[in-house]
Amino acid sequence: MFRKDDKLYYDWVDYSTDIKQVRNIEFDHVVGIYRGSLTMSTHISNVFEVPMSIVGFQTRNSKDQEPYMIKFGAPLINSKLLIVEDIYDTGHTMNGVLKMLSKYSPHKTQVFCLFGKENNLNISYANEHDGSWIVFPWEYIEDNNESV
C-alpha cells in the first residue's frame, strides 16, 4: 500500500496476502456486492470452486433504496454464505444485504471485507479503515500508478 494525492493505493501484493484469510472461513457459496466486491467474489468462487451470486446495492448517493439479486449462482437455500465486500464503513450496505439474504439461508452467514471498522455484526476484515479513499488494484495500472 502506498499513499498518493491523499488516497491509499492498495496493491495486488496486499490483496494476495489479505485474501488468504478466507481459507479460515467455512462456506459453500460466495456472494459479491455489485460493484466493489465482484473482483473478490469471482476470485474466491474460482479458487474454492463454489457458486457465486451477485447482490446489487449501491448506497453511495442514495442510488438504491433496497438490495436486490442480480444473479443467483445456485440456489441459496441452506447454503453457508460468505459475503465479501471491499470496504465496511457505515454498515448501511451490509445491514441491508444481510437482512435480504437472511431469508435464503438459515445458516450462519459470514462476511469478509478487505477494509473495515470495529462492529457488532461479527464482520471480519483484513485492514482497519481510517476513512481514506482507497484505490484498489483493479482500479489502476501499477506500472505508473495511474487510474484507468
DSSP file (Angstrom, degrees, kcal/mol; ACC not computed):
  #  RESIDUE AA STRUCTURE BP1 BP2  ACC     N-H-->O    O-->H-N    N-H-->O    O-->H-N    TCO  KAPPA ALPHA  PHI   PSI    X-CA   Y-CA   Z-CA
    1    1 A M              0   0    0      0, 0.0     2,-0.3     0, 0.0     9,-0.2   0.000 360.0 360.0 360.0 145.3    0.0    0.0    0.0
    2    2 A F  E     -A    9   0A   0      7,-1.8     7,-3.7     2,-0.1     2,-0.4  -0.988 360.0-124.0-148.5 157.4    1.1    3.5   -0.6
    3    3 A R  E     +A    8   0A   0     -2,-0.3     2,-0.3     5,-0.2     5,-0.2  -0.833  31.2 161.3-105.1 140.9   -0.3    7.0   -0.4
    4    4 A K  E >   -A    7   0A   0      3,-2.1     3,-1.6    -2,-0.4    -2,-0.1  -0.934  69.1  -2.6-155.7 132.9   -0.5    9.5   -3.2
    5    5 A D  T 3  S-     0   0    0     -2,-0.3     3,-0.1     1,-0.3    -1,-0.0   0.885 128.5 -56.8  52.1  45.1   -2.7   12.6   -3.6
    6    6 A D  T 3  S+     0   0    0      1,-0.2   127,-0.6   126,-0.0     2,-0.3   0.678 115.8 113.0  61.6  20.4   -4.5   11.9   -0.2
    7    7 A K  E <   -Ab   4 133A   0     -3,-1.6    -3,-2.1   125,-0.1     2,-0.6  -0.906  65.7-130.4-120.0 151.2   -5.5    8.4   -1.5
    8    8 A L  E     -Ab   3 134A   0    125,-3.0   127,-3.0    -2,-0.3     2,-0.7  -0.896  19.0-152.6 -99.6 120.0   -4.5    5.0   -0.3
    9    9 A Y  E     -Ab   2 135A   0     -7,-3.7    -7,-1.8    -2,-0.6     2,-0.5  -0.850   6.4-160.1 -97.0 116.9   -3.4    2.7   -3.1
   10   10 A Y        -     0   0    0    125,-2.7     2,-0.1    -2,-0.7    -2,-0.0  -0.832  16.4-154.7 -96.4 128.0   -4.0   -0.9   -2.2
   11   11 A D     >  -     0   0    0     -2,-0.5     4,-2.4   125,-0.1     5,-0.1  -0.475  28.6-102.3-108.5 175.7   -1.9   -3.2   -4.4
   12   12 A W  H  > S+     0   0    0      1,-0.2     4,-2.8     2,-0.2     5,-0.2   0.820 118.5  57.0 -64.6 -32.6   -2.0   -6.8   -5.7
   13   13 A V  H  > S+     0   0    0      2,-0.2     4,-1.9     1,-0.2    -1,-0.2   0.936 109.7  44.8 -64.6 -45.4    0.6   -8.0   -3.2
   14   14 A D  H  > S+     0   0    0      2,-0.2     4,-2.9     1,-0.2     5,-0.2   0.920 113.7  50.3 -63.0 -44.0   -1.5   -6.7   -0.3
   15   15 A Y  H  X S+     0   0    0     -4,-2.4     4,-2.9     1,-0.2     5,-0.2   0.936 108.6  52.0 -59.1 -47.0   -4.7   -8.2   -1.8
   16   16 A S  H  X S+     0   0    0     -4,-2.8     4,-0.6     1,-0.2    -1,-0.2   0.877 113.9  44.0 -59.3 -39.7   -2.9  -11.6   -2.3
   17   17 A T  H >< S+     0   0    0     -4,-1.9     3,-0.6    -5,-0.2     4,-0.2   0.936 116.8  44.8 -69.0 -47.9   -1.9  -11.6    1.4
   18   18 A D  H >< S+     0   0    0     -4,-2.9     3,-1.8     1,-0.2     4,-0.2   0.870 104.9  59.6 -68.6 -39.1   -5.2  -10.4    2.7
   19   19 A I  H >< S+     0   0    0     -4,-2.9     3,-1.7     1,-0.3    -1,-0.2   0.723  88.1  75.6 -67.8 -19.0   -7.5  -12.7    0.7
   20   20 A K  G X< S+     0   0    0     -3,-0.6     3,-1.6    -4,-0.6    -1,-0.3   0.709  77.5  76.3 -63.8 -18.8   -5.8  -15.8    2.2
   21   21 A Q  G X  S+     0   0    0     -3,-1.8     3,-1.6     1,-0.3    -1,-0.3   0.739  78.2  73.5 -63.2 -21.5   -7.7  -15.1    5.4
   22   22 A V  G X  S+     0   0    0     -3,-1.7     3,-2.0     1,-0.3    -1,-0.3   0.763  78.4  75.4 -64.0 -24.5  -10.8  -16.6    3.6
   23   23 A R  G <  S+     0   0    0     -3,-1.6    -1,-0.3     1,-0.3    -2,-0.2   0.774  90.2  57.5 -57.4 -25.9   -9.2  -20.0    4.0
   24   24 A N  G <  S+     0   0    0     -3,-1.6     2,-0.4    -4,-0.2    -1,-0.3   0.368  91.8  87.0 -88.3   4.8  -10.2  -19.9    7.6
   25   25 A I  S <  S-     0   0    0     -3,-2.0     2,-0.6    -4,-0.1    57,-0.0  -0.887  72.4-136.8-110.3 134.1  -13.9  -19.4    6.8
   26   26 A E        +     0   0    0     -2,-0.4     2,-0.3    55,-0.1    84,-0.1  -0.804  45.7 136.7 -90.5 121.2  -16.3  -22.3    6.2
   27   27 A F        -     0   0    0     -2,-0.6    54,-0.2    82,-0.1     3,-0.1  -0.984  41.1-166.3-157.1 158.9  -18.6  -21.6    3.3
   28   28 A D  S    S+     0   0    0     52,-2.7     2,-0.3     1,-0.3    53,-0.2   0.233  81.6  40.3-132.5  11.5  -20.1  -23.2    0.2
   29   29 A H  E     -c   81   0B   0     51,-1.1    53,-2.2    21,-0.2     2,-0.4  -0.922  67.0-150.4-159.7 131.0  -21.4  -20.1   -1.7
   30   30 A V  E     -cd  82  52B   0     21,-2.6    23,-2.3    -2,-0.3     2,-0.5  -0.868   7.0-159.9-109.1 141.9  -19.9  -16.7   -2.1
   31   31 A V  E     -cd  83  53B   0     51,-2.9    53,-2.5    -2,-0.4     2,-0.3  -0.981   4.5-163.9-123.0 123.9  -21.9  -13.5   -2.6
   32   32 A G  E     -cd  84  54B   0     21,-2.5    23,-2.7    -2,-0.5     2,-0.6  -0.808  16.4-133.3-103.4 148.0  -20.4  -10.4   -4.1
   33   33 A I  E  >  - d   0  55B   0     51,-0.7     4,-2.0    -2,-0.3     5,-0.3  -0.899  44.7 -87.5-102.9 121.5  -22.0   -6.9   -3.8
   34   34 A Y  E  4 S- d   0  56B   0     21,-3.3    23,-0.8    -2,-0.6     2,-0.2  -0.452  95.8  -6.0 -64.5 125.0  -22.1   -5.1   -7.1
   35   35 A R  T >4 S+     0   0    0     -2,-0.3     3,-1.6    21,-0.1     4,-0.4  -0.987 123.9  49.5-113.9 -28.8  -19.7   -3.4   -8.0
   36   36 A G  T 34 S+     0   0    0      1,-0.3     4,-0.2    -2,-0.2     3,-0.2   0.732 117.1  36.3 -57.0 -30.7  -16.9   -3.1   -5.4
   37   37 A S  T 3X S+     0   0    0     -4,-2.0     4,-2.8     1,-0.2    -1,-0.3   0.307  83.0 100.9-109.5  11.4  -16.5   -6.8   -4.5
   38   38 A L  H <> S+     0   0    0     -3,-1.6     4,-2.3    -5,-0.3     5,-0.2   0.875  82.7  52.9 -66.2 -35.7  -17.1   -8.5   -7.8
   39   39 A T  H  > S+     0   0    0     -4,-0.4     4,-2.1    -3,-0.2    -1,-0.2   0.946 113.5  44.1 -61.7 -46.6  -13.3   -9.0   -8.4
   40   40 A M  H  > S+     0   0    0     -4,-0.2     4,-2.8     2,-0.2     5,-0.2   0.929 113.9  48.6 -62.6 -47.6  -13.0  -10.6   -4.9
   41   41 A S  H  X S+     0   0    0     -4,-2.8     4,-2.5     1,-0.2    -1,-0.2   0.883 111.8  49.1 -66.6 -37.6  -16.1  -12.8   -5.3
   42   42 A T  H  X S+     0   0    0     -4,-2.3     4,-2.3    -5,-0.2    -1,-0.2   0.931 112.6  48.7 -64.2 -44.9  -15.1  -14.0   -8.7
   43   43 A H  H  X S+     0   0    0     -4,-2.1     4,-2.7    -5,-0.2     5,-0.2   0.942 114.3  44.8 -59.1 -49.8  -11.6  -14.9   -7.5
   44   44 A I  H  X S+     0   0    0     -4,-2.8     4,-2.6     1,-0.2     6,-0.2   0.903 111.3  53.4 -63.8 -42.5  -13.0  -16.7   -4.4
   45   45 A S  H  X>S+     0   0    0     -4,-2.5     5,-1.3    -5,-0.2     4,-0.7   0.911 113.5  43.4 -59.1 -43.3  -15.6  -18.6   -6.5
   46   46 A N  H  <5S+     0   0    0     -4,-2.3     3,-0.2     3,-0.2    -2,-0.2   0.938 116.6  44.8 -68.1 -47.8  -12.9  -19.8   -8.9
   47   47 A V  H  <5S+     0   0    0     -4,-2.7    -2,-0.2     1,-0.2    -3,-0.2   0.908 123.3  34.3 -66.5 -43.4  -10.3  -20.8   -6.3
   48   48 A F  H  <5S-     0   0    0     -4,-2.6    -1,-0.2    -5,-0.2    -2,-0.2   0.457 102.8-128.9 -93.3  -1.5  -12.7  -22.6   -3.9
   49   49 A E  T  <5 +     0   0    0     -4,-0.7    -3,-0.2    -5,-0.2    -4,-0.1   0.925  60.3 136.8  53.2  51.6  -14.9  -23.9   -6.7
   50   50 A V      < -     0   0    0     -5,-1.3    -1,-0.2    -6,-0.2   -21,-0.2  -0.888  59.7 -94.9-121.7 155.1  -18.1  -22.6   -5.1
   51   51 A P        -     0   0    0      0, 0.0   -21,-2.6     0, 0.0     2,-0.4  -0.305  36.4-146.0 -66.7 155.5  -21.1  -20.9   -6.8
   52   52 A M  E     -d   30   0B   0    -23,-0.2     2,-0.3    21,-0.1   -21,-0.2  -0.981  12.9-171.6-125.8 134.6  -21.2  -17.1   -6.8
   53   53 A S  E     -d   31   0B   0    -23,-2.3   -21,-2.5    -2,-0.4     2,-0.4  -0.857  14.5-138.8-118.4 160.2  -24.2  -14.9   -6.6
   54   54 A I  E     -dE  32  71B   0     17,-2.4    16,-2.9    -2,-0.3    17,-1.6  -0.977   9.8-164.6-126.2 129.4  -24.4  -11.1   -7.0
   55   55 A V  E     -dE  33  69B   0    -23,-2.7   -21,-3.3    -2,-0.4     2,-0.5  -0.924  13.7-143.7-108.1 134.2  -26.4   -8.6   -5.0
   56   56 A G  E     +dE  34  68B   0     12,-3.6    12,-2.1    -2,-0.4   -21,-0.1  -0.852  38.9 139.0 -96.3 130.7  -27.0   -5.1   -6.2
   57   57 A F        +     0   0    0    -23,-0.8     2,-0.8    -2,-0.5    40,-0.1  -0.434  20.1 179.8-171.0  91.5  -27.0   -2.3   -3.7
   58   58 A Q        +     0   0    0      8,-0.2     6,-2.5     1,-0.2     5,-0.2  -0.855   7.5 169.8 -97.7 105.2  -25.3    1.0   -4.4
   59   59 A T    >   +     0   0    0     -2,-0.8     3,-2.2     4,-0.2    -1,-0.2   0.683  41.7 107.3 -92.9 -18.6  -25.8    3.1   -1.3
   60   60 A R  G >  S+     0   0    0      1,-0.3     3,-1.1     2,-0.2     4,-0.1  -0.414  98.3   3.9 -61.6 132.4  -23.4    6.0   -2.3
   61   61 A N  G 3  S-     0   0    0      1,-0.2    -1,-0.3    -2,-0.1    -2,-0.1   0.720 121.9 -82.5  61.6  24.1  -25.6    9.0   -3.2
   62   62 A S  G <  S+     0   0    0     -3,-2.2    -1,-0.2     1,-0.1    -2,-0.2   0.824  81.4 153.2  54.7  36.3  -28.7    7.0   -2.3
   63   63 A K    <   +     0   0    0     -3,-1.1     2,-0.4    -5,-0.2    -4,-0.2   0.942  64.3  31.9 -62.3 -49.2  -28.7    5.3   -5.7
   64   64 A D        -     0   0    0     -6,-2.5    -1,-0.1     1,-0.1    -2,-0.1  -0.897  60.2-163.9-112.1 139.8  -30.5    2.1   -4.5
   65   65 A Q  S    S+     0   0    0     -2,-0.4    -1,-0.1     1,-0.2    -2,-0.1   0.788  79.2  16.2 -87.5 -30.9  -33.1    2.1   -1.7
   66   66 A E  S    S-     0   0    0     -8,-0.0    -1,-0.2   -10,-0.0    -8,-0.2  -0.973  84.1-104.0-140.4 150.9  -33.0   -1.7   -1.2
   67   67 A P        -     0   0    0      0, 0.0     2,-0.3     0, 0.0   -10,-0.2  -0.415  39.4-172.5 -71.5 155.5  -30.7   -4.5   -2.1
   68   68 A Y  E     -E   56   0B   0    -12,-2.1   -12,-3.6    -2,-0.1     2,-0.4  -0.989  27.9-103.8-148.1 152.2  -31.7   -6.8   -4.9
   69   69 A M  E     +E   55   0B   0     -2,-0.3   -14,-0.2   -14,-0.2     3,-0.1  -0.648  30.8 174.3 -80.3 128.8  -30.5  -10.0   -6.5
   70   70 A I  E    S+     0   0B   0    -16,-2.9     2,-0.4    -2,-0.4   -15,-0.2   0.793  71.9   5.3 -95.6 -42.3  -28.7   -9.6   -9.8
   71   71 A K  E     -E   54   0B   0    -17,-1.6   -17,-2.4     3,-0.0     2,-0.6  -0.980  56.4-150.2-149.3 130.2  -27.6  -13.2  -10.3
   72   72 A F        -     0   0    0     -2,-0.4   -19,-0.2   -19,-0.2   -20,-0.0  -0.908   8.1-169.1 -95.3 117.4  -28.2  -16.5   -8.4
   73   73 A G  S    S-     0   0    0     -2,-0.6   -20,-0.1     1,-0.3    -1,-0.1   0.741  75.1 -26.3 -77.1 -22.6  -25.1  -18.7   -9.0
   74   74 A A  S    S-     0   0    0    -23,-0.1    -1,-0.3    -3,-0.1    -3,-0.0  -0.912  98.1 -54.4-174.2 166.4  -27.0  -21.6   -7.5
   75   75 A P        -     0   0    0      0, 0.0    29,-0.0     0, 0.0    -2,-0.0  -0.314  42.4-156.4 -56.1 136.8  -29.9  -21.9   -5.0
   76   76 A L    >   +     0   0    0      2,-0.1     3,-2.3     3,-0.1     5,-0.1   0.634  53.3 119.8 -89.5 -16.0  -29.1  -20.1   -1.8
   77   77 A I  T 3  S-     0   0    0      1,-0.3    28,-0.2    28,-0.1     3,-0.1  -0.293  90.3  -2.4 -57.5 128.1  -31.4  -22.0    0.4
   78   78 A N  T 3  S+     0   0    0     26,-0.9    -1,-0.3     1,-0.2     2,-0.2   0.622  99.1 141.7  65.5  17.2  -29.5  -23.8    3.2
   79   79 A S    <   -     0   0    0     -3,-2.3     2,-1.0    25,-0.2    28,-0.4  -0.554  58.5-124.4 -84.6 153.4  -26.1  -22.5    1.9
   80   80 A K        -     0   0    0     -2,-0.2   -52,-2.7    -3,-0.1   -51,-1.1  -0.855  42.0-152.5 -93.7 100.4  -23.2  -21.4    4.1
   81   81 A L  E     -c   29   0B   0     -2,-1.0    29,-2.5   -54,-0.2     2,-0.5  -0.505  21.5-165.9 -86.0 141.8  -22.8  -18.0    2.6
   82   82 A L  E     -cf  30 110B   0    -53,-2.2   -51,-2.9    -2,-0.2     2,-0.5  -0.979  11.2-162.5-118.9 114.3  -19.7  -15.9    2.5
   83   83 A I  E     -cf  31 111B   0     27,-3.1    29,-2.6    -2,-0.5     2,-0.4  -0.842   8.5-164.0 -94.4 130.4  -20.4  -12.3    1.7
   84   84 A V  E     +cf  32 112B   0    -53,-2.5   -51,-0.7    -2,-0.5     2,-0.3  -0.906  12.0 171.4-116.9 147.3  -17.4  -10.3    0.5
   85   85 A E  E     - f   0 113B   0     27,-1.8    29,-1.4    -2,-0.4    30,-0.2  -0.988  34.8-134.2-149.5 151.2  -17.0   -6.6    0.3
   86   86 A D  E    S+     0   0B   0     -2,-0.3    29,-1.8     1,-0.3     2,-0.4   0.940  91.3  15.7 -73.8 -47.3  -14.2   -4.2   -0.4
   87   87 A I  E     - f   0 115B   0     27,-0.2     2,-0.6    26,-0.1    -1,-0.3  -0.991  55.0-163.0-135.4 129.2  -15.0   -1.7    2.4
   88   88 A Y        +     0   0    0     27,-2.8    41,-0.2    -2,-0.4    29,-0.1  -0.953  38.2 139.0-103.9 114.7  -17.2   -1.9    5.5
   89   89 A D  S    S+     0   0    0     -2,-0.6    -1,-0.1    27,-0.1    28,-0.1   0.642  70.2   6.9-121.0 -82.2  -17.7    1.6    6.7
   90   90 A T  S    S-     0   0    0      1,-0.0    -2,-0.1    27,-0.0     0, 0.0   0.736  86.0-127.4 -83.0 -22.5  -21.1    2.9    7.9
   91   91 A G  S  > S+     0   0    0     28,-0.0     4,-2.8     4,-0.0     5,-0.2   0.295  77.7 115.4  92.6  -9.6  -22.7   -0.6    7.9
   92   92 A H  H  > S+     0   0    0      2,-0.2     4,-1.8     1,-0.2     5,-0.2   0.941  78.6  42.1 -60.6 -49.9  -25.7    0.7    5.8
   93   93 A T  H  > S+     0   0    0      1,-0.2     4,-2.4     2,-0.2    -1,-0.2   0.955 117.5  46.1 -61.3 -51.0  -24.9   -1.5    2.8
   94   94 A M  H  > S+     0   0    0      1,-0.2     4,-3.0     2,-0.2     5,-0.3   0.876 108.9  54.7 -65.5 -38.6  -24.1   -4.6    4.8
   95   95 A N  H  X S+     0   0    0     -4,-2.8     4,-2.2     1,-0.2    -1,-0.2   0.932 111.8  45.5 -58.7 -45.0  -27.1   -4.3    7.1
   96   96 A G  H  X S+     0   0    0     -4,-1.8     4,-2.2    -5,-0.2    -2,-0.2   0.911 114.6  46.8 -64.5 -43.5  -29.4   -4.3    4.0
   97   97 A V  H  X S+     0   0    0     -4,-2.4     4,-2.7     2,-0.2     5,-0.2   0.927 112.5  49.4 -66.5 -45.4  -27.6   -7.2    2.3
   98   98 A L  H  X S+     0   0    0     -4,-3.0     4,-1.5     1,-0.2    -1,-0.2   0.912 111.5  49.7 -60.3 -42.7  -27.6   -9.3    5.5
   99   99 A K  H  < S+     0   0    0     -4,-2.2     4,-0.5    -5,-0.3    -1,-0.2   0.926 113.1  46.4 -62.1 -44.8  -31.3   -8.7    6.0
  100  100 A M  H >< S+     0   0    0     -4,-2.2     3,-0.9     1,-0.2     4,-0.2   0.920 114.4  46.3 -64.6 -44.4  -32.1   -9.6    2.5
  101  101 A L  H >X S+     0   0    0     -4,-2.7     3,-1.6     1,-0.2     4,-1.4   0.696  93.3  78.8 -74.8 -18.4  -30.0  -12.7    2.4
  102  102 A S  T 3< S+     0   0    0     -4,-1.5    -1,-0.2     1,-0.3    -2,-0.2   0.773  87.0  60.2 -62.4 -24.4  -31.3  -14.0    5.8
  103  103 A K  T <4 S+     0   0    0     -3,-0.9    -1,-0.3    -4,-0.5    -2,-0.2   0.685 106.7  47.1 -76.1 -16.1  -34.5  -15.2    4.1
  104  104 A Y  T <4 S+     0   0    0     -3,-1.6   -26,-0.9     1,-0.3   -25,-0.2   0.816 117.0  31.9 -92.5 -34.3  -32.5  -17.5    1.9
  105  105 A S     <  -     0   0    0     -4,-1.4    -1,-0.3   -28,-0.2     4,-0.1  -0.962  48.6-169.8-135.3 118.9  -30.2  -19.2    4.3
  106  106 A P        +     0   0    0      0, 0.0    -1,-0.1     0, 0.0     3,-0.1   0.647  67.1  97.2 -77.7 -13.3  -30.8  -20.1    7.9
  107  107 A H  S    S-     0   0    0    -28,-0.4     2,-0.3     1,-0.1   -26,-0.1  -0.271  96.0 -80.4 -71.0 161.9  -27.1  -21.0    8.4
  108  108 A K        -     0   0    0    -28,-0.1     2,-0.4     1,-0.0    -1,-0.1  -0.477  46.3-147.7 -64.4 121.5  -24.7  -18.5    9.8
  109  109 A T        -     0   0    0     -2,-0.3     2,-0.3   -29,-0.1   -27,-0.2  -0.777  12.2-154.7 -91.2 135.2  -23.7  -16.1    7.1
  110  110 A Q  E     -f   82   0B   0    -29,-2.5   -27,-3.1    -2,-0.4     2,-0.4  -0.830   2.5-153.2-113.3 151.9  -20.2  -14.8    7.4
  111  111 A V  E     -f   83   0B   0     11,-0.5    13,-2.0    -2,-0.3     2,-0.4  -0.979   8.5-174.2-127.3 135.0  -18.8  -11.5    6.0
  112  112 A F  E     -fg  84 124B   0    -29,-2.6   -27,-1.8    -2,-0.4     2,-0.3  -0.996   7.0-179.2-128.8 128.7  -15.2  -10.7    5.0
  113  113 A C  E     -fg  85 125B   0     11,-2.2    13,-1.7    -2,-0.4    14,-0.2  -0.917  31.2-138.7-122.7 150.2  -14.1   -7.3    4.0
  114  114 A L  E    S+     0   0B   0    -29,-1.4    13,-1.3    -2,-0.3     2,-0.4   0.884  97.5  22.4 -72.1 -38.4  -10.7   -6.0    2.8
  115  115 A F  E    S+fg  87 127B   0    -29,-1.8   -27,-2.8   -30,-0.2     2,-0.3  -0.990  81.6 146.1-129.7 138.4  -11.1   -2.8    4.9
  116  116 A G  E     - g   0 128B   0     11,-2.5    13,-3.1    -2,-0.4     2,-0.3  -0.933  34.9-123.2-157.7 180.0  -13.4   -2.4    7.9
  117  117 A K        -     0   0    0     -2,-0.3     6,-0.1    11,-0.2    13,-0.1  -0.889  49.4 -75.9-128.9 159.2  -14.1   -0.9   11.2
  118  118 A E        +     0   0    0     -2,-0.3     2,-0.3     2,-0.1     6,-0.1  -0.295  64.7 166.6 -53.6 138.3  -15.0   -2.3   14.6
  119  119 A N        -     0   0    0      4,-0.2     3,-0.3    -3,-0.0   -28,-0.0  -0.941  48.0-129.8-151.9 168.0  -18.6   -3.5   14.5
  120  120 A N  S    S+     0   0    0     -2,-0.3    -2,-0.1     1,-0.1    -1,-0.0   0.139  92.5  81.8-110.0  18.2  -21.1   -5.6   16.4
  121  121 A L  S    S-     0   0    0      2,-0.1    -1,-0.1   -10,-0.0     3,-0.1   0.323 103.9-114.2-100.7   5.4  -22.2   -7.6   13.3
  122  122 A N        +     0   0    0     -3,-0.3     2,-0.6     1,-0.2   -11,-0.5   0.857  58.7 162.0  62.5  36.7  -19.3  -10.1   13.5
  123  123 A I        -     0   0    0     -6,-0.1     2,-0.3   -13,-0.1    -1,-0.2  -0.785  26.9-148.9 -88.9 122.5  -17.9   -8.8   10.2
  124  124 A S  E     -g  112   0B   0    -13,-2.0   -11,-2.2    -2,-0.6     2,-0.3  -0.642  17.8-179.7 -92.4 152.0  -14.2   -9.7    9.8
  125  125 A Y  E     -g  113   0B   0     -2,-0.3   -11,-0.2   -13,-0.2   -10,-0.1  -0.988  31.0-140.3-149.5 155.6  -11.8   -7.5    7.9
  126  126 A A  E    S+     0   0B   0    -13,-1.7     2,-0.4    -2,-0.3   -11,-0.2   0.802  86.2  28.6 -86.6 -32.3   -8.2   -7.6    6.9
  127  127 A N  E    S-g  115   0B   0    -13,-1.3   -11,-2.5   -14,-0.2     2,-0.3  -0.980  80.8-111.8-136.1 142.5   -7.3   -3.9    7.4
  128  128 A E  E     -g  116   0B   0     -2,-0.4     2,-0.7   -13,-0.2   -11,-0.2  -0.555  31.8-135.3 -70.1 131.5   -8.6   -1.1    9.6
  129  129 A H        -     0   0    0    -13,-3.1    -1,-0.1    -2,-0.3   -14,-0.0  -0.816  20.8-176.0 -93.1 119.1  -10.4    1.6    7.5
  130  130 A D        -     0   0    0     -2,-0.7    -1,-0.1   -13,-0.1     3,-0.1   0.290  57.0 -95.2 -97.2  10.0   -9.3    5.0    8.6
  131  131 A G  S    S+     0   0    0      1,-0.3    -2,-0.1     0, 0.0     3,-0.1   0.355  79.2 141.9  94.5  -5.9  -11.7    6.8    6.3
  132  132 A S        -     0   0    0      1,-0.1     2,-0.4  -125,-0.0    -1,-0.3  -0.302  62.5-103.8 -66.0 151.8   -9.2    7.3    3.5
  133  133 A W  E     -b    7   0A   0   -127,-0.6  -125,-3.0    -3,-0.1     2,-0.5  -0.675  42.0-150.2 -72.7 127.4  -10.2    7.0   -0.1
  134  134 A I  E     -b    8   0A   0     -2,-0.4     2,-0.6  -127,-0.2  -125,-0.2  -0.888  11.4-159.9-109.1 131.0   -8.9    3.6   -1.2
  135  135 A V  E     -b    9   0A   0   -127,-3.0  -125,-2.7    -2,-0.5     5,-0.0  -0.948  18.1-147.1-108.0 117.7   -7.9    2.8   -4.8
  136  136 A F    >   -     0   0    0     -2,-0.6     3,-2.6  -127,-0.2     4,-0.3  -0.443  24.7-108.8 -85.5 158.7   -7.9   -0.9   -5.4
  137  137 A P  G >  S+     0   0    0      0, 0.0     3,-0.8     0, 0.0     5,-0.2   0.741 118.6  59.7 -62.4 -22.5   -5.5   -2.7   -7.8
  138  138 A W  G 3  S+     0   0    0      1,-0.2     3,-0.1  -127,-0.1  -127,-0.1   0.416 101.0  58.6 -83.1   3.5   -8.3   -3.3  -10.3
  139  139 A E  G <  S+     0   0    0     -3,-2.6     9,-1.4     1,-0.1     2,-0.3   0.393 111.0  30.9-110.1  -0.1   -8.9    0.4  -10.5
  140  140 A Y  E <  S-H  147   0C   0     -3,-0.8     2,-0.6    -4,-0.3     7,-0.2  -0.978  77.7-111.2-151.1 163.6   -5.4    1.5  -11.6
  141  141 A I  E >>> -H  146   0C   0      5,-2.3     4,-1.1    -2,-0.3     5,-1.0  -0.881  23.5-148.6 -99.3 122.6   -2.4    0.2  -13.7
  142  142 A E  T 345S+     0   0    0     -2,-0.6    -1,-0.1     1,-0.2     5,-0.0   0.721  84.4  78.0 -67.2 -22.3    0.5   -0.5  -11.4
  143  143 A D  T 345S+     0   0    0      1,-0.2    -1,-0.2     3,-0.1    -3,-0.0   0.898 122.3   3.2 -54.1 -42.8    3.2    0.4  -14.0
  144  144 A N  T <45S-     0   0    0     -3,-0.9    -1,-0.2     2,-0.2    -2,-0.2   0.265  97.3-118.5-129.8  10.2    2.7    4.1  -13.4
  145  145 A N  T  <5 +     0   0    0     -4,-1.1     2,-0.4     1,-0.2    -3,-0.2   0.814  63.9 145.2  55.6  35.0    0.1    4.2  -10.6
  146  146 A E  E   < -H  141   0C   0     -5,-1.0    -5,-2.3     1,-0.0    -1,-0.2  -0.814  53.0-114.1-102.6 144.3   -2.4    6.0  -12.8
  147  147 A S  E      H  140   0C   0     -2,-0.4    -7,-0.2    -7,-0.2    -8,-0.0  -0.454 360.0 360.0 -69.6 147.4   -6.2    5.4  -12.6
  148  148 A V              0   0    0     -9,-1.4    -1,-0.1    -2,-0.1    -8,-0.1   0.436 360.0 360.0 -90.2 360.0   -7.7    3.8  -15.7
